[in-house]
Amino acid sequence: MVYVFAARLAKYCQTQGRDEIVVEDLGRYAGGDVACHLKHLTEEQGGWVITPFCHHFIEA
């Protein structure tokens, strides 16, 4: 749902002429939020394998 929200927000910003809010930034923020807030849940299950896809969204 976080990614869906980020995508909808990006589309809304685009339609409102808010070009200073960049889609890549929203994706990075959403990915960072998921990584931060779900970290404890994934660690309890043995962690996640960090893929290049994850690095794209986690690294700022």
Helices and strands as residue ranges (DSSP letters): H 2-15, H 23-37, H 39-44, H 52-58
